[in-house]
Amino acid sequence: MTEIEGPRLVTREEFPEMMALLDRYFAYERGGMQARLPFVYDPDRSDRHAVILADGEIVSHVAAVPQMLSTGTSETVECWGISGVATDRRYRGEEYMTDLLEFWFDRMDNAGAPLSDLSGNRQRYGHFGYELAGSEYEYTITARSFDGEPEASPAVEVYRGEEMTLKDLDRIHGEEPYRAVRDREGGRVVFGQRGLETFVVATSDGPDDVVLDPAYLSLSRESRSRTVEEFGGSAVGLETLLAHVLAILDLNELSVRMPPWHNLERVLARHSRFWTARPHRKLRINDLQALLSDFEKQLEQRWLESGRAEKGSVTLKLPEGDSVRIAYSPEKISVGPGERESERKEIERGRRELVSLLFGLPDRTASLRSGDPFLETALPLRYFIWPTEHV
């Protein structure tokens, strides 16, 4: 009879065995997943990896990586990214993935983490409450579609781990309103991952070494069709970088992924051959009260900027959770515990529908938003995780 152990956290000593399982299914190269996603597969952070063992052998794994997401204000929201869902073929069908995900959901509850995100199959993970959420644009740029003649620029450098350049990258990234928040060391790990190349505008002016029109872009470097997975900075700097990489690299095309509301959207639209819109990630709401509290400033900012004069409230509720009331007036909004009163509107929906309502796409909940002035104006909530930090 097979002896099953877990779910439990992996130990540091078991880390190589765990990575061997993951590399068997996800990577076919030296260094494997650790080189591809070093910020996920760090042996010093074994507390992010849960496993199940059969007869002493690791046969199933799911990671959960906490990230802090900027909401475009001074607030952040904690979101745990699910990664590395893998089970040895011999042990599939035993619901080990379910056991491991439930293990992490309990830990998210204990940590008070409002959100979880992942990629992967929508139907497979919809059962656990994950739904498509948010939106992103992908622009396709070629040398022919570029508005002007692409030219290499002496102002562009390739990042090779220099501390001063990393400082500039960290500063520019920190100015992005919607992002995963990271420190300097986090930037070093992200920009150092395998398969990523980062170009930086490094023009300076005079003895003070002031950077003019600073910008950077990080792109995949293993194909003639490459993808910009993170960028930031000024419009002039970004155009300089696009012209430079189109001039020096033998590309079929260059794709750029970004949030639709980015302030440089017009730059990319001008140079694009075409673009597409699609859902951004899949989210699961773990704690509705904490989620709406963390997004309160974003909600208030967007409501007040609309100039609407209505006053009222709306209550949102998960079937198995507490209700959350959002009160709004021309002067402010407030988020607090729901109050069951007949004159107040209550919307009770499952996790997937509430993800759609709050974050948009798929837009099955458009009628709910249009039925309330606040929901119609302040939603969908905005967030973005650059592909460099997808777990």
C-alpha positions in Angstrom: 0.0 0.0 0.0 1.3 3.4 -1.0 2.2 5.7 1.9 1.1 9.3 1.3 2.6 12.3 3.1 1.3 15.8 2.8 0.3 18.3 1.7 3.1 20.0 3.5 5.9 22.5 2.7 9.0 21.2 1.0 12.2 21.3 2.9 15.4 22.9 1.6 17.0 19.5 1.4 14.1 18.3 -0.8 14.4 21.3 -3.2 16.5 19.6 -5.9 14.1 16.6 -6.0 11.2 19.0 -6.3 12.9 20.9 -9.2 13.6 17.6 -11.0 9.8 16.9 -11.0 9.0 20.4 -12.4 11.8 20.4 -15.0 10.5 17.0 -16.2 7.2 18.7 -17.3 8.0 22.3 -17.8 11.6 22.8 -18.9 14.1 21.1 -21.2 17.3 22.9 -20.6 20.2 23.3 -18.1 19.0 25.2 -15.1 15.4 24.6 -16.0 12.7 26.5 -14.1 15.1 28.0 -11.6 16.8 29.9 -14.4 13.5 30.8 -16.1 11.7 32.0 -12.9 14.3 32.6 -10.3 12.0 34.8 -8.2 9.6 31.8 -7.9 12.1 28.9 -7.5 14.4 30.2 -4.8 15.8 27.4 -2.5 15.9 30.0 0.3 12.1 30.3 0.0 11.0 26.8 0.4 8.0 28.1 2.3 6.4 29.0 -1.1 6.3 25.3 -2.2 3.9 22.6 -1.1 4.3 19.0 -2.0 2.8 15.6 -1.6 5.0 12.5 -1.3 4.2 8.9 -2.1 6.5 6.3 -0.5 9.0 9.1 0.3 9.1 10.5 -3.3 7.8 13.9 -4.3 5.0 13.3 -6.7 2.9 16.5 -6.7 3.7 20.2 -6.3 2.0 23.6 -6.2 3.7 26.9 -5.4 2.2 30.1 -4.0 4.2 33.3 -4.4 3.0 36.4 -2.5 3.2 39.6 -4.4 2.1 43.2 -3.5 0.3 44.9 -6.4 0.1 48.7 -6.7 -3.4 49.9 -7.1 -2.4 53.2 -8.8 -2.6 55.0 -5.4 -0.6 54.8 -2.2 -2.4 51.5 -1.5 -1.3 48.0 -2.4 -3.1 44.7 -2.5 -1.6 41.4 -1.6 -2.0 38.7 -4.3 -0.6 35.2 -4.2 0.4 33.8 -7.5 -0.1 30.0 -8.1 2.7 28.4 -10.0 4.3 25.1 -10.9 1.1 22.9 -10.7 2.6 19.5 -11.5 1.8 15.8 -10.6 3.8 12.8 -11.7 1.9 10.9 -14.4 1.7 7.8 -12.3 -0.2 9.6 -9.6 -2.7 11.7 -11.6 -6.4 11.4 -10.8 -5.8 11.2 -7.1 -6.9 14.8 -6.5 -3.5 15.9 -5.3 -3.8 19.2 -7.1 -7.0 19.9 -5.2 -5.5 19.0 -1.9 -2.5 21.3 -2.5 -4.7 24.2 -3.7 -6.9 23.8 -0.6 -3.7 23.8 1.5 -2.8 27.2 0.0 -6.3 28.6 0.3 -6.2 27.9 4.0 -2.8 29.7 4.3 -4.1 32.7 2.3 -7.0 32.9 4.7 -4.7 32.9 7.7 -2.5 35.6 6.0 -5.4 37.7 5.1 -4.4 37.8 1.4 -7.4 39.2 -0.6 -6.4 37.8 -4.0 -4.8 34.9 -5.8 -3.9 34.8 -9.5 -2.7 32.2 -12.0 -2.5 31.4 -15.7 -3.5 28.0 -17.0 -6.8 26.5 -18.2 -9.9 28.5 -17.4 -12.1 25.4 -17.0 -9.6 23.5 -14.9 -9.3 26.3 -12.3 -12.8 27.8 -12.6 -13.9 25.0 -10.2 -11.7 26.7 -7.5 -13.1 30.2 -8.1 -10.6 31.6 -10.6 -12.0 33.6 -13.5 -10.6 35.7 -16.3 -9.9 39.2 -15.0 -8.6 42.6 -16.2 -7.4 43.3 -19.8 -4.3 43.9 -21.7 -3.3 45.1 -25.2 -0.8 43.4 -27.3 0.8 45.5 -30.1 2.6 44.1 -33.1 5.3 46.3 -34.5 7.6 45.7 -37.5 10.3 47.7 -39.2 7.7 48.4 -42.0 5.0 49.6 -39.6 7.3 51.8 -37.6 6.5 55.5 -38.2 9.9 56.6 -39.5 13.2 54.9 -40.2 14.4 52.6 -37.4 17.9 53.6 -36.4 20.4 52.4 -33.8 21.1 54.9 -31.1 24.3 55.4 -29.2 22.2 56.4 -26.2 21.0 52.8 -25.8 22.9 50.3 -23.6 22.2 46.7 -22.7 21.8 46.1 -19.0 24.4 43.7 -17.8 24.0 43.9 -14.0 25.5 47.3 -13.4 24.4 48.8 -10.1 23.8 52.3 -11.4 21.7 51.0 -14.3 19.7 48.8 -11.9 19.0 51.9 -9.8 17.6 53.7 -12.8 15.5 50.7 -13.8 14.2 50.5 -10.3 13.2 54.1 -10.2 11.5 54.0 -13.6 9.6 50.9 -12.7 8.5 52.4 -9.4 6.8 55.2 -11.3 4.4 52.8 -13.1 1.0 53.1 -11.4 0.0 49.5 -11.8 2.7 46.9 -11.2 4.0 44.3 -8.8 5.9 46.2 -6.1 9.5 45.0 -5.8 12.7 46.2 -4.1 16.2 46.6 -5.7 17.1 43.0 -5.1 13.8 41.9 -6.6 14.6 44.0 -9.7 18.0 42.3 -10.0 16.5 38.9 -9.9 13.7 39.8 -12.4 16.1 41.4 -15.0 18.5 38.5 -14.5 16.2 35.7 -15.5 17.1 33.6 -18.5 15.6 34.5 -21.8 15.3 38.2 -21.0 17.3 41.1 -22.5 16.9 44.7 -21.2 17.8 47.8 -23.2 18.1 51.1 -21.5 18.3 54.7 -22.7 21.4 56.1 -21.0 21.8 59.6 -22.5 23.3 62.1 -20.1 23.7 65.8 -20.1 26.7 67.6 -18.5 28.6 67.0 -15.4 25.5 66.2 -13.3 24.9 63.1 -15.3 21.2 63.8 -15.7 19.4 61.2 -17.7 17.3 62.7 -20.5 14.1 60.9 -21.5 15.0 57.8 -19.5 13.3 54.5 -20.6 13.9 50.8 -20.8 12.3 47.7 -22.3 12.9 44.1 -21.5 12.2 41.6 -24.2 12.5 37.9 -24.9 15.6 37.0 -26.9 15.2 33.5 -28.2 13.2 34.0 -31.4 13.0 36.3 -34.4 9.5 37.2 -33.1 10.2 38.7 -29.7 7.9 40.1 -27.0 8.5 43.2 -24.8 7.6 41.9 -21.4 8.2 45.0 -19.4 8.9 48.6 -20.2 8.7 52.1 -18.7 9.9 55.7 -19.0 9.3 58.6 -21.3 7.6 58.6 -24.7 10.8 59.8 -26.5 12.9 57.2 -24.7 10.5 54.4 -25.6 10.5 55.4 -29.3 14.3 55.5 -29.2 14.4 52.0 -27.8 11.9 50.7 -30.3 13.8 52.2 -33.3 17.1 50.8 -31.9 16.0 47.2 -31.4 14.2 47.1 -34.8 17.4 48.4 -36.4 19.9 46.1 -34.8 17.9 42.8 -34.4 16.8 40.7 -37.3 13.1 40.5 -36.3 10.0 39.2 -38.0 8.0 41.3 -35.5 8.1 42.8 -32.1 5.1 42.4 -29.7 4.5 44.6 -26.8 2.1 43.8 -23.9 0.7 46.5 -21.7 -2.4 47.7 -19.8 -4.9 49.6 -22.0 -4.8 52.7 -19.9 -1.0 53.1 -20.0 0.1 56.7 -20.7 2.3 55.5 -23.6 -0.5 53.7 -25.4 -0.6 56.3 -28.2 3.1 55.8 -28.9 2.7 52.1 -29.4 -0.6 52.5 -31.4 1.2 54.9 -33.8 3.9 52.4 -34.6 1.8 49.2 -34.6 0.8 47.1 -37.5 -2.2 45.9 -35.4 -3.2 45.2 -31.9 -5.4 42.9 -29.9 -7.2 43.1 -26.6 -7.6 40.1 -24.3 -8.1 39.1 -20.6 -5.0 39.7 -18.5 -4.9 37.0 -15.8 -7.2 34.8 -13.8 -8.1 35.9 -10.3 -9.7 34.4 -7.3 -11.2 36.5 -4.5 -10.1 35.1 -1.2 -11.4 38.0 1.1 -13.9 40.4 -0.3 -13.8 42.9 2.6 -10.0 43.1 2.5 -10.0 43.4 -1.3 -12.4 46.3 -1.5 -10.7 48.0 1.5 -7.3 47.8 -0.3 -8.9 49.3 -3.5 -10.8 52.0 -1.6 -8.6 54.8 -2.7 -8.7 53.7 -6.4 -12.5 53.5 -6.2 -12.8 56.9 -4.6 -10.4 58.5 -7.1 -12.2 57.2 -10.1 -15.7 58.1 -8.6 -14.7 61.6 -7.7 -13.0 62.2 -11.1 -16.2 61.3 -12.8 -18.0 64.3 -11.3 -21.2 62.3 -10.7 -23.5 63.7 -8.0 -25.5 60.6 -7.0 -25.6 59.4 -3.4 -26.3 55.9 -2.3 -24.8 52.5 -1.5 -24.4 49.0 -2.8 -23.6 45.9 -0.9 -21.6 43.0 -2.4 -21.6 39.5 -0.9 -20.0 36.1 -1.5 -22.5 33.3 -0.6 -20.1 31.9 2.0 -18.6 35.2 3.2 -19.4 38.5 4.8 -21.1 41.3 2.9 -19.3 44.5 2.1 -21.1 47.8 1.7 -19.8 50.7 -0.5 -21.4 54.0 0.3 -20.9 56.9 -2.1 -21.7 60.6 -2.3 -20.3 63.5 -4.4 -17.7 64.1 -1.8 -16.3 60.6 -0.9 -16.8 56.8 -0.7 -16.5 54.5 2.2 -16.0 50.7 2.4 -17.3 48.8 5.4 -19.3 45.8 6.6 -22.6 45.2 4.8 -25.9 46.1 6.5 -29.0 44.1 5.7 -31.6 46.8 5.1 -34.3 46.5 2.4 -33.6 50.0 0.9 -30.0 49.1 0.1 -29.1 47.1 -2.9 -27.3 43.8 -2.2 -25.6 41.8 -4.9 -24.8 38.3 -3.9 -22.7 36.3 -6.4 -20.2 33.4 -6.5 -16.4 34.1 -6.6 -16.2 33.9 -10.4 -19.1 36.3 -11.1 -17.7 38.8 -8.5 -14.3 38.6 -10.2 -16.1 39.5 -13.5 -18.1 42.3 -11.8 -15.1 43.9 -10.1 -12.4 43.3 -12.7 -14.2 43.0 -16.0 -13.9 40.4 -18.7 -15.7 38.3 -19.4 -18.4 40.9 -19.3 -21.4 38.8 -18.2 -22.0 41.3 -15.4 -22.4 44.4 -17.5 -26.1 44.6 -16.5 -25.2 44.6 -12.8 -22.8 47.5 -13.3 -25.2 49.5 -15.4 -27.8 49.2 -12.7 -25.9 51.2 -10.2 -24.1 54.6 -10.8 -21.1 53.8 -8.7 -20.4 50.3 -10.1 -21.0 51.7 -13.6 -18.4 54.5 -13.0 -15.7 53.1 -10.7 -15.4 49.6 -12.2 -13.6 47.6 -13.4 -10.8 47.8 -10.9 -7.4 48.3 -12.4 -4.3 46.2 -11.8 -1.5 44.8 -13.9 1.4 42.3 -13.5 4.1 42.7 -16.2 4.9 39.4 -17.9 8.4 39.5 -16.4 6.8 38.7 -13.0 4.1 36.2 -14.1 4.5 33.2 -11.8 
